[in-house]
Amino acid sequence: MASTSSVLAKLSARVRNTWRALTSMGTALVLLVLLALAAIPGALLPQRSLNAAKVDEYLTLHPDLGPWLDGLEAFDVFSSFWFTAIYVLLCVSLIGCLTPRTFEHLRNLRATPVAAPRNLARLPKHAATELPGDAEALGSQLAERLRGWRKVVRSDQGTVEVSAEKGYLREFGNLVFHFALLGLLASVAIGRLFGYEGNVMVIADGGPGFCSASPAAFDSFRAGATVDGTKLHPLCLRVNDFTADYLPTGLATSFTAHIDYQAGEDLRTDQWRPYQLEVNHPLRVGGVRAYLQGHGYAPTFTVIFPDGQTRTQTVQFRPDNPLTLLSSGAIRFDPPAGTYPDAAERRKHQIGIQGLFAPTEQLDNRLLSSAFPALNDPAVAIDVYRGDTGLDTGRPQSLFTLDSRLIDQGRLTKAARSNLKAGEELRLDDGTRVRFDGAVPFVNIQLSYDPAQLWVLGFAMTMMAGLVVSLLVRRRRIWIRITPQRAGTVSVELGGLARTDNSGWGDEFEQLCTRLVGKEV
């Protein structure tokens, strides 16, 4: 029995000591630094929630290091177990640290200033003088001059003591800062739980537009832990036109997309509202923010089959060079109904196009590149494939490349290669013609919903206000002891103590003495 009690006592002591260590301000600061350090990989390495393709590219380029980093969740930093553990421990530490400090501050606010020390001369700041007058009356008069100080007047056998203190707002500002930090962390966590973020490429100049009715409508979608995709905030938009201004070097100076959008009641009345979408000027409606993040070009191809029937598609290509917007991509065409009555035969005559697009053509012999990012002289360098493009398999494929497995298996074979300008076409051996019709811009739009974004802003501003108060306000204590002397005179002794910052306290104390007794002491 005694052994069991001893074990329980040791366990209780260990838990108590662990809790004390966790809830100390030093531990909270260490955890805050660790949280900042833990976020560094999220800034240096591509993240799956933002760009899964970049992660795949990194894994391909770093076959040894990449899988090791992936095992450590370095490509999912902000949802990793170790980042979450630091986050939760920091919140617990702040709560355990701030709660007793808050109660202590409340007790200090209710408490009266402490009595004067026995020997005021031992204090860092001390002064003494003699004044005419009565001790009681002079004590009340000096207390009146201490405006803005919390003070109390005590009398003992004819000696009057005035105790005064100020600077309680310093600890209040400190507590406000840390509670706001805790609120900021909680708001960010709530936003990650109940928010979502999706990216979609929308073709301009008469493109089909986009509606955020389902995660399937996005090109990439990151949902919060509680978001199942069934209750997204509906927003529809279409891009009327897109303009970009460039320097002669090709660097962009501005991007502007003129869009129409629908949300809320407008969806039922089919009313469209105009908006000028620019970088750092998002559309905000219904709690959803739509950001203009990037742009590129979507070439248009028309395939004319041997029987004269046509298929036309406009598909966005991926910019490979951000300075010149040289882009790569792929398009798949299924023959129209009736061109090949047999399904197997039709599958053998599907058309796949894969290649490069240059908004401003520049040729090195036959090698296509782009001289400028504006749509001045569009051209393409394409490989045309014929066969099974995988459209009937139901298996997901990359938007920007044909399925290499189908090419390796011989189910999709190269039929032609050519460079084309807008309006030019090439003819295959079976009479099929492929025409390049030109290109239109597309924009990359990010839709974000964060129910706690205003709370994040409010807590961030509160943090700054609390920090300013805690830095500007300084704790000070002063005591005045008035002792009767010869008839009609009293001895006035003053002592001062800086409880926090001692800088400037000497001049402040001298000025205070001059204001209290009316002369330098």
C-alpha positions as CSV (number, residue, x, y, z in Angstrom):
1,M,0.0,0.0,0.0
2,A,2.8,2.3,1.0
3,S,4.6,1.4,-2.3
4,T,1.5,2.3,-4.3
5,S,1.2,5.6,-2.6
6,S,4.8,6.4,-3.2
7,V,4.5,5.6,-6.9
8,L,1.4,7.8,-7.1
9,A,3.1,10.6,-5.3
10,K,6.1,10.4,-7.6
11,L,3.8,10.3,-10.7
12,S,1.8,13.2,-9.4
13,A,4.9,15.2,-8.7
14,R,6.2,14.5,-12.2
15,V,3.0,15.5,-13.9
16,R,2.9,18.7,-11.8
17,N,6.5,19.6,-12.7
18,T,5.8,18.8,-16.3
19,W,2.8,21.1,-16.3
20,R,4.7,23.9,-14.6
21,A,7.5,23.6,-17.2
22,L,5.0,23.5,-20.1
23,T,3.1,26.5,-18.8
24,S,6.1,28.8,-18.2
25,M,6.6,31.8,-20.3
26,G,10.0,30.5,-21.3
27,T,8.5,27.4,-22.7
28,A,5.9,29.4,-24.6
29,L,8.7,31.5,-26.2
30,V,10.7,28.4,-27.2
31,L,7.6,26.9,-28.8
32,L,6.9,30.1,-30.6
33,V,10.4,30.0,-32.0
34,L,10.0,26.4,-32.9
35,L,6.7,27.1,-34.7
36,A,8.5,29.8,-36.8
37,L,11.3,27.4,-37.6
38,A,8.9,24.7,-38.5
39,A,7.2,26.9,-41.0
40,I,10.5,27.5,-42.9
41,P,10.2,24.2,-45.0
42,G,6.7,25.3,-46.0
43,A,8.2,28.4,-47.6
44,L,11.2,26.7,-49.2
45,L,9.7,23.5,-50.5
46,P,6.6,23.1,-52.7
47,Q,3.4,22.1,-50.9
48,R,0.8,19.7,-52.1
49,S,-2.0,21.9,-50.9
50,L,-0.8,24.7,-53.2
51,N,0.7,22.9,-56.2
52,A,0.8,19.1,-56.3
53,A,2.5,19.2,-59.8
54,K,5.5,21.1,-58.3
55,V,5.8,18.4,-55.6
56,D,5.8,15.7,-58.2
57,E,8.4,17.5,-60.2
58,Y,10.6,17.9,-57.1
59,L,10.3,14.2,-56.3
60,T,11.4,13.4,-59.9
61,L,14.4,15.7,-59.8
62,H,15.5,14.6,-56.3
63,P,15.0,10.8,-56.3
64,D,17.1,10.3,-53.1
65,L,16.2,13.3,-51.0
66,G,12.6,13.7,-52.2
67,P,11.1,10.5,-50.7
68,W,13.0,11.1,-47.4
69,L,11.4,14.6,-47.2
70,D,8.1,13.2,-48.2
71,G,8.2,10.7,-45.3
72,L,8.8,13.6,-42.9
73,E,5.7,15.4,-44.4
74,A,7.9,18.2,-45.6
75,F,5.6,18.7,-48.6
76,D,2.5,19.0,-46.3
77,V,4.1,21.1,-43.6
78,F,1.1,22.9,-42.2
79,S,-1.0,19.7,-41.9
80,S,1.9,17.5,-40.6
81,F,1.7,15.8,-37.3
82,W,4.9,17.6,-35.9
83,F,3.7,21.1,-37.0
84,T,0.3,20.4,-35.4
85,A,1.9,19.1,-32.2
86,I,4.0,22.3,-31.8
87,Y,0.8,24.4,-32.6
88,V,-1.3,22.6,-30.0
89,L,1.5,22.7,-27.3
90,L,2.0,26.4,-27.9
91,C,-1.8,27.1,-27.4
92,V,-1.8,24.9,-24.2
93,S,1.3,26.6,-22.9
94,L,-0.1,30.1,-23.5
95,I,-3.4,29.2,-21.8
96,G,-1.6,27.7,-18.8
97,C,0.8,30.6,-18.6
98,L,-1.7,33.5,-19.0
99,T,-4.5,32.2,-16.7
100,P,-2.5,32.6,-13.4
101,R,-0.9,35.9,-14.7
102,T,-4.4,37.3,-15.3
103,F,-5.6,36.4,-11.8
104,E,-2.4,37.9,-10.3
105,H,-2.9,41.1,-12.3
106,L,-6.5,41.4,-11.1
107,R,-5.3,41.0,-7.5
108,N,-2.7,43.7,-8.0
109,L,-5.3,46.0,-9.4
110,R,-7.4,45.6,-6.2
111,A,-4.5,45.8,-3.9
112,T,-3.4,49.1,-2.3
113,P,0.2,50.3,-2.9
114,V,2.7,48.8,-0.4
115,A,3.9,50.7,2.6
116,A,7.1,52.7,2.5
117,P,10.3,50.8,3.3
118,R,11.9,51.6,6.7
119,N,15.0,53.2,5.2
120,L,14.1,55.2,2.0
121,A,17.8,56.2,1.6
122,R,18.6,52.7,0.4
123,L,16.4,53.0,-2.6
124,P,17.9,53.6,-6.0
125,K,16.4,57.1,-6.0
126,H,16.3,59.2,-2.9
127,A,15.8,62.9,-1.9
128,A,15.1,64.8,1.3
129,T,14.2,68.4,2.2
130,E,12.5,70.4,4.9
131,L,9.3,72.4,4.3
132,P,7.1,74.6,6.5
133,G,3.7,73.3,7.2
134,D,1.7,70.6,9.0
135,A,2.4,66.9,8.2
136,E,-1.3,65.9,7.7
137,A,-2.1,68.9,5.4
138,L,1.2,68.5,3.5
139,G,0.6,64.8,3.0
140,S,-2.9,65.4,1.5
141,Q,-1.5,68.2,-0.7
142,L,1.3,66.0,-2.1
143,A,-1.1,63.2,-2.7
144,E,-3.3,65.5,-4.7
145,R,-0.3,66.4,-6.9
146,L,0.2,62.7,-7.8
147,R,-2.4,62.7,-10.5
148,G,-2.5,59.5,-12.5
149,W,-0.9,57.5,-9.7
150,R,-2.7,54.9,-7.5
151,K,-1.9,56.2,-4.0
152,V,-2.7,55.8,-0.4
153,V,-2.0,58.0,2.6
154,R,-1.1,56.4,6.0
155,S,-0.5,58.1,9.3
156,D,1.4,56.7,12.3
157,Q,2.2,58.7,15.5
158,G,2.3,62.0,13.6
159,T,4.3,60.7,10.7
160,V,2.5,60.7,7.4
161,E,3.4,58.4,4.5
162,V,2.2,58.6,0.9
163,S,2.6,55.4,-1.2
164,A,2.0,55.7,-4.9
165,E,2.4,53.5,-8.0
166,K,1.7,53.7,-11.7
167,G,2.2,51.6,-14.8
168,Y,-0.4,48.9,-14.3
169,L,-1.3,49.2,-18.0
170,R,2.1,47.6,-18.8
171,E,1.1,44.2,-17.6
172,F,-2.4,44.7,-19.1
173,G,-0.8,45.4,-22.5
174,N,1.4,42.4,-22.1
175,L,-1.6,40.2,-21.3
176,V,-3.6,41.7,-24.2
177,F,-0.7,40.9,-26.6
178,H,-0.4,37.3,-25.5
179,F,-4.2,36.7,-25.4
180,A,-4.4,38.2,-28.9
181,L,-1.6,35.9,-30.0
182,L,-3.6,33.0,-28.6
183,G,-6.7,34.3,-30.4
184,L,-4.8,34.6,-33.6
185,L,-3.5,31.0,-33.4
186,A,-7.1,29.8,-32.7
187,S,-8.5,31.9,-35.6
188,V,-6.0,30.5,-38.0
189,A,-6.8,26.9,-36.8
190,I,-10.6,27.6,-37.3
191,G,-9.9,28.9,-40.8
192,R,-8.0,25.8,-41.6
193,L,-10.8,23.6,-40.3
194,F,-13.8,25.3,-41.8
195,G,-12.3,27.1,-44.9
196,Y,-11.3,25.9,-48.3
197,E,-9.2,27.0,-51.2
198,G,-9.4,26.2,-54.9
199,N,-7.6,27.1,-58.1
200,V,-9.1,27.2,-61.6
201,M,-8.0,28.3,-65.0
202,V,-10.7,30.3,-66.8
203,I,-10.4,31.1,-70.5
204,A,-11.0,34.8,-71.4
205,D,-12.7,36.3,-74.4
206,G,-15.9,34.3,-74.5
207,G,-14.7,31.3,-72.5
208,P,-17.2,29.1,-70.7
209,G,-16.7,30.7,-67.3
210,F,-16.7,28.9,-63.9
211,C,-19.1,28.1,-61.0
212,S,-17.9,27.0,-57.6
213,A,-20.7,24.6,-57.0
214,S,-18.5,21.5,-56.4
215,P,-14.8,20.7,-55.8
216,A,-14.9,18.9,-59.1
217,A,-15.2,22.3,-60.9
218,F,-11.7,23.3,-59.6
219,D,-8.4,22.3,-61.1
220,S,-7.0,21.9,-57.6
221,F,-9.0,22.0,-54.3
222,R,-7.9,22.1,-50.7
223,A,-10.7,21.5,-48.2
224,G,-10.6,22.1,-44.5
225,A,-10.9,19.2,-42.2
226,T,-14.7,19.7,-41.7
227,V,-15.5,20.6,-45.4
228,D,-17.0,17.8,-47.4
229,G,-17.6,19.9,-50.5
230,T,-21.4,19.9,-50.4
231,K,-21.9,23.3,-48.9
232,L,-19.6,25.6,-50.9
233,H,-20.5,29.2,-51.2
234,P,-21.7,29.5,-54.8
235,L,-20.0,32.0,-57.0
236,C,-20.0,32.1,-60.8
237,L,-17.7,34.2,-62.9
238,R,-16.7,34.7,-66.5
239,V,-13.7,36.6,-67.9
240,N,-14.7,39.1,-70.6
241,D,-11.1,40.1,-71.4
242,F,-7.6,40.1,-70.0
243,T,-4.9,42.7,-70.5
244,A,-1.3,42.8,-69.4
245,D,1.3,45.6,-69.8
246,Y,4.9,44.7,-70.3
247,L,8.2,46.4,-70.3
248,P,10.4,46.0,-73.4
249,T,12.4,43.4,-71.4
250,G,9.2,41.3,-71.1
251,L,8.6,42.0,-67.4
252,A,5.0,42.6,-66.6
253,T,3.9,45.8,-65.0
254,S,0.2,45.1,-64.5
255,F,-2.5,42.5,-65.0
256,T,-6.2,43.3,-65.4
257,A,-9.1,41.0,-65.9
258,H,-12.6,42.4,-66.6
259,I,-15.0,39.9,-65.2
260,D,-18.7,39.4,-64.6
261,Y,-19.9,37.5,-61.5
262,Q,-23.0,36.1,-59.9
263,A,-23.5,35.3,-56.2
264,G,-26.4,35.0,-53.8
265,E,-29.7,36.4,-55.2
266,D,-28.1,37.1,-58.5
267,L,-27.9,33.4,-59.2
268,R,-31.7,33.1,-59.0
269,T,-32.3,36.2,-61.1
270,D,-29.5,35.5,-63.6
271,Q,-28.0,39.0,-63.1
272,W,-24.3,39.5,-63.8
273,R,-22.3,42.2,-62.1
274,P,-19.1,43.7,-63.6
275,Y,-15.8,43.8,-61.7
276,Q,-12.2,44.7,-62.5
277,L,-10.0,42.0,-61.0
278,E,-6.4,42.9,-60.4
279,V,-3.4,41.5,-58.6
280,N,-3.8,42.3,-54.8
281,H,-7.4,43.6,-55.5
282,P,-9.5,40.5,-55.1
283,L,-13.2,40.2,-55.5
284,R,-14.9,39.8,-52.1
285,V,-18.4,38.5,-52.0
286,G,-20.3,36.2,-49.7
287,G,-17.2,35.5,-47.6
288,V,-15.4,34.3,-50.7
289,R,-12.3,36.0,-52.1
290,A,-11.4,35.6,-55.8
291,Y,-7.7,36.4,-56.5
292,L,-6.0,36.9,-59.9
293,Q,-2.9,34.8,-59.6
294,G,-1.5,34.3,-63.0
295,H,-2.2,34.0,-66.7
296,G,-1.3,32.2,-69.9
297,Y,-2.7,31.3,-73.3
298,A,-5.1,28.8,-74.6
299,P,-4.5,27.8,-78.3
300,T,-7.5,26.9,-80.5
301,F,-7.3,23.9,-82.8
302,T,-9.8,22.6,-85.3
303,V,-9.6,19.0,-86.6
304,I,-11.4,18.4,-90.0
305,F,-12.0,14.7,-90.4
306,P,-12.0,13.0,-93.8
307,D,-15.8,13.2,-94.1
308,G,-15.7,17.0,-93.6
309,Q,-17.0,17.0,-90.0
310,T,-15.1,19.2,-87.6
311,R,-14.1,19.4,-84.0
312,T,-12.8,22.6,-82.4
313,Q,-11.3,23.0,-78.9
314,T,-9.6,25.8,-77.0
315,V,-7.4,24.4,-74.2
316,Q,-5.0,26.2,-71.9
317,F,-1.3,25.4,-72.2
318,R,1.0,25.5,-69.2
319,P,3.6,28.4,-69.2
320,D,7.0,26.9,-69.0
321,N,8.9,30.2,-69.2
322,P,7.4,32.9,-67.0
323,L,9.3,35.7,-68.9
324,T,8.3,34.8,-72.5
325,L,5.3,32.6,-71.7
326,L,6.5,29.8,-74.0
327,S,3.9,27.1,-73.1
328,S,3.4,23.4,-73.4
329,G,0.2,21.4,-73.5
330,A,-2.0,18.7,-75.1
331,I,-5.4,18.4,-76.7
332,R,-7.5,15.3,-77.4
333,F,-10.2,15.0,-80.2
334,D,-12.8,12.3,-80.5
335,P,-14.2,11.9,-84.1
336,P,-17.8,13.1,-84.5
337,A,-20.7,10.6,-84.5
338,G,-21.0,8.8,-87.9
339,T,-17.4,9.4,-89.1
340,Y,-16.4,5.9,-88.0
341,P,-19.6,3.8,-87.2
342,D,-17.6,1.1,-85.5
343,A,-16.6,2.0,-82.0
344,A,-13.3,0.2,-82.2
345,E,-12.4,1.9,-85.5
346,R,-13.4,5.3,-84.1
347,R,-11.1,4.7,-81.1
348,K,-8.2,4.0,-83.6
349,H,-8.7,7.4,-85.2
350,Q,-8.8,9.7,-82.2
351,I,-6.5,12.7,-82.6
352,G,-4.0,13.9,-79.9
353,I,-2.0,17.1,-80.3
354,Q,1.0,17.8,-78.1
355,G,3.5,20.6,-78.4
356,L,4.6,24.1,-77.7
357,F,2.9,27.5,-78.0
358,A,4.8,30.8,-78.5
359,P,2.8,34.1,-78.2
360,T,5.5,35.9,-80.2
361,E,7.2,33.5,-82.5
362,Q,11.0,33.2,-82.6
363,L,12.7,30.5,-84.7
364,D,16.2,29.1,-84.4
365,N,16.2,27.1,-87.6
366,R,13.1,25.0,-86.9
367,L,13.2,25.2,-83.1
368,L,10.4,27.3,-81.8
369,S,10.8,29.7,-78.9
370,S,9.1,32.9,-77.8
371,A,10.6,36.4,-78.1
372,F,7.9,38.3,-76.0
373,P,5.0,37.4,-73.6
374,A,2.4,39.4,-75.5
375,L,0.2,37.8,-78.1
376,N,2.0,39.5,-81.1
377,D,2.8,36.6,-83.5
378,P,1.3,33.4,-82.2
379,A,2.7,30.1,-83.4
380,V,2.9,26.4,-82.4
381,A,5.2,23.5,-82.8
382,I,3.1,20.3,-82.5
383,D,3.3,16.6,-82.7
384,V,0.0,15.1,-84.0
385,Y,-0.8,11.6,-82.8
386,R,-3.5,9.2,-84.1
387,G,-5.0,6.3,-82.2
388,D,-6.4,5.7,-78.8
389,T,-6.0,8.8,-76.7
390,G,-7.6,7.2,-73.6
391,L,-10.8,9.3,-73.7
392,D,-12.9,6.2,-73.3
393,T,-11.0,4.6,-70.4
394,G,-12.3,6.9,-67.6
395,R,-8.8,7.1,-66.2
396,P,-7.6,10.6,-65.2
397,Q,-5.0,12.1,-67.5
398,S,-2.7,15.1,-67.3
399,L,-4.2,18.2,-68.9
400,F,-0.8,19.2,-70.4
401,T,0.6,15.9,-71.8
402,L,-0.6,12.9,-73.6
403,D,-0.5,9.5,-71.8
404,S,3.0,8.2,-72.4
405,R,1.9,4.7,-71.6
406,L,-0.5,4.7,-74.6
407,I,2.4,5.9,-76.8
408,D,4.8,3.2,-75.5
409,Q,2.2,0.5,-76.1
410,G,1.8,1.6,-79.7
411,R,-1.9,2.4,-79.2
412,L,-1.2,6.1,-80.0
413,T,1.3,6.8,-82.8
414,K,2.8,9.9,-84.2
415,A,1.3,10.9,-87.5
416,A,2.9,14.3,-88.2
417,R,5.0,17.1,-86.8
418,S,4.9,20.7,-87.9
419,N,5.2,24.4,-87.0
420,L,2.1,26.4,-87.6
421,K,1.1,30.0,-87.5
422,A,-2.5,31.2,-86.9
423,G,-4.7,30.1,-89.8
424,E,-2.2,27.4,-91.1
425,E,-3.0,23.7,-91.2
426,L,-1.4,20.4,-91.9
427,R,-2.8,17.3,-93.6
428,L,-2.4,13.7,-92.4
429,D,-2.1,10.7,-94.7
430,D,-5.8,9.7,-94.3
431,G,-7.0,13.2,-95.3
432,T,-7.5,14.5,-91.7
433,R,-6.5,18.2,-91.4
434,V,-5.4,19.9,-88.3
435,R,-5.6,23.7,-88.2
436,F,-4.2,26.2,-85.7
437,D,-6.8,29.0,-85.3
438,G,-5.0,31.3,-82.9
439,A,-5.1,31.7,-79.1
440,V,-6.9,33.6,-76.3
441,P,-5.6,34.4,-72.8
442,F,-6.7,32.5,-69.8
443,V,-6.4,33.6,-66.1
444,N,-5.6,31.5,-63.0
445,I,-8.1,32.4,-60.3
446,Q,-7.9,31.3,-56.7
447,L,-11.1,31.2,-54.6
448,S,-10.6,31.2,-50.9
449,Y,-13.1,31.0,-48.1
450,D,-11.9,31.6,-44.5
451,P,-14.7,32.3,-41.9
452,A,-12.1,33.6,-39.4
453,Q,-10.3,36.1,-41.6
454,L,-11.8,39.1,-39.9
455,W,-10.9,37.6,-36.5
456,V,-7.3,37.1,-37.7
457,L,-7.1,40.8,-38.7
458,G,-8.7,41.9,-35.4
459,F,-6.4,39.8,-33.3
460,A,-3.4,41.0,-35.2
461,M,-4.3,44.6,-34.7
462,T,-4.9,43.9,-31.0
463,M,-1.5,42.3,-30.7
464,M,0.1,45.4,-32.1
465,A,-1.8,47.7,-29.7
466,G,-0.9,45.5,-26.7
467,L,2.7,45.4,-27.7
468,V,2.9,49.2,-28.0
469,V,1.3,49.7,-24.6
470,S,3.6,47.2,-22.9
471,L,6.7,48.9,-24.5
472,L,5.7,52.5,-23.7
473,V,4.2,52.2,-20.2
474,R,6.7,51.7,-17.4
475,R,6.1,50.6,-13.8
476,R,7.1,53.2,-11.1
477,R,6.8,53.4,-7.4
478,I,7.3,56.4,-5.1
479,W,7.1,56.9,-1.4
480,I,6.9,60.1,0.6
481,R,7.5,60.2,4.3
482,I,6.6,63.4,6.1
483,T,8.0,63.7,9.7
484,P,7.2,66.7,12.0
485,Q,10.4,68.6,13.1
486,R,10.7,71.9,14.9
487,A,7.6,74.0,15.4
488,G,6.1,74.8,12.0
489,T,8.4,72.6,9.9
490,V,8.4,69.0,8.6
491,S,11.1,66.7,7.1
492,V,10.1,65.4,3.7
493,E,11.9,62.3,2.4
494,L,11.2,60.8,-1.0
495,G,12.2,57.5,-2.4
496,G,11.6,56.0,-5.9
497,L,11.9,52.6,-7.5
498,A,11.6,51.6,-11.2
499,R,9.9,48.2,-11.3
500,T,10.6,47.6,-15.0
501,D,12.7,49.8,-17.2
502,N,15.2,51.9,-15.3
503,S,16.2,54.1,-18.3
504,G,15.2,57.7,-17.9
505,W,14.0,57.1,-14.3
506,G,16.6,59.5,-12.8
507,D,15.4,62.5,-14.7
508,E,11.8,61.5,-14.2
509,F,12.3,61.2,-10.5
510,E,14.0,64.6,-10.3
511,Q,11.2,66.3,-12.3
512,L,8.7,64.5,-10.0
513,C,10.4,65.8,-6.9
514,T,10.4,69.4,-8.3
515,R,6.7,69.1,-9.1
516,L,5.8,67.8,-5.6
517,V,7.8,70.0,-3.3
518,G,8.2,73.0,-5.6
519,K,12.1,73.0,-5.7
520,E,15.0,70.7,-6.6
521,V,16.0,68.4,-3.8
